[in-house]
Amino acid sequence: MNVVLTVIMVVFGIAAILTVVRIVRGPSILDRAVASDVLLTEVMCVLGAEMAINGHTRSIPILLIIAAVSVFGSISVARFVARRDNTTS
């Protein structure tokens, strides 16, 4: 199991680094919003994999909070971009 956990952490670590690079480089706010959603999804996948490997469910409330933050963040960015597009047109 330690080999599986190590492989999972390396793969998700590389994915997280690439996602953070996309958040920093942009170029648009929508690219950054999508990258932040991907990063939160990666964190949720790592927590889910850790729960499955160790056989517990203690992280479910954390998963729910991360999911709620992700949804509300996406909605906020979408409303901001829609409002900005309406004022410039």
C-alpha positions, 0 to 999 in steps of 0.5 A, a space after each residue: 500500500 505504501 507504493 500505491 500511496 507514494 505513486 498517488 502523491 507524486 502524480 497529484 503533486 505534479 498535477 498540483 504544481 502544474 495547476 499552480 503555474 496556470 493560476 500564476 500565469 493566467 492569462 485571463 481570470 477565467 483560466 485562473 478560475 478553472 485552474 483553481 477549481 482543478 486544484 481544489 478537485 485535486 485536493 479532494 481526490 487526494 483526500 478521497 484516496 487517503 480515506 480509501 487507502 486507510 479505510 476511514 471516513 473522517 475527512 468527509 466534512 472537509 471534502 464537503 467544505 472544499 466542494 462548497 468553497 469551489 462551487 461558490 467561488 466558481 459562481 462568484 467568478 462567473 457573475 463577476 465576468 458576466 457583470 464586467 462583460 455587460 458593462 463594457 458592451 
